[in-house]
Amino acid sequence: MLSKRTIIGLIGGIAIITIGGASLIQHLGLHTDDDFYDVIEVGAVGLYRIPAPDHTLQIMNITGDAFDLKFESPANGLQIPSIDSEKTKESFKNELFLEWTHLEDGETKIQIQNTGNTELEITGVITTSYKPEIFTLDLMVMITGILVIGFSMGFTLRKPKGF
């Protein structure tokens, strides 16, 4: 017969494994942020790195008084400033609408500096691949559940002193 502590440990361990497994399944594949929104204060710099697989569509709309933009996407994708340009940044006023597709797996790098008198609003639809750290974290949660079950089974075999 299982002791009360063993049963509690089994239930807790199974719950932890279930949560970790559900999170792992949820984090497989692509993540689309349909409501991407950010604000850059006057004079501040915003840095964005968007990792994504090939053939993923990205949309970004930048609205504000004035701003400088440096933008690079993987392979021969959209480049601002153009590859032939000697400038490192391109200046824009009022609004800029960007729509690009990753031509190969990689990371888009965007640097935006607010040079105007109002804050910048950035909206869009961003599709990214999940980072390996999240996958590892989900596995660690599942392993924790297995350890909880293992320790609780020890209460069935022998009762430690003081219990």
Sequence and secondary structure as in RCSB ss.txt:
>XXXX:A:sequence
MLSKRTIIGLIGGIAIITIGGASLIQHLGLHTDDDFYDVIEVGAVGLYRIPAPDHTLQIMNITGDAFDLKFESPA
NGLQIPSIDSEKTKESFKNELFLEWTHLEDGETKIQIQNTGNTELEITGVITTSYKPEIFTLDLMVMITGILVIG
FSMGFTLRKPKGF
>XXXX:A:secstr
   HHHHHHHHHHHHHHHHHHHHHHHTSSEEEEEEEEEEE TT EEEEEEEE TT EEEEEEEEEEEEEEEE ST
T  EES TT   S EEEEEEEEEEEE SSSEEEEEEEEE SSS EEEEEEEEEE  HHHHHHHHHHHHHHHHHHH
HHHHHHH   TT 
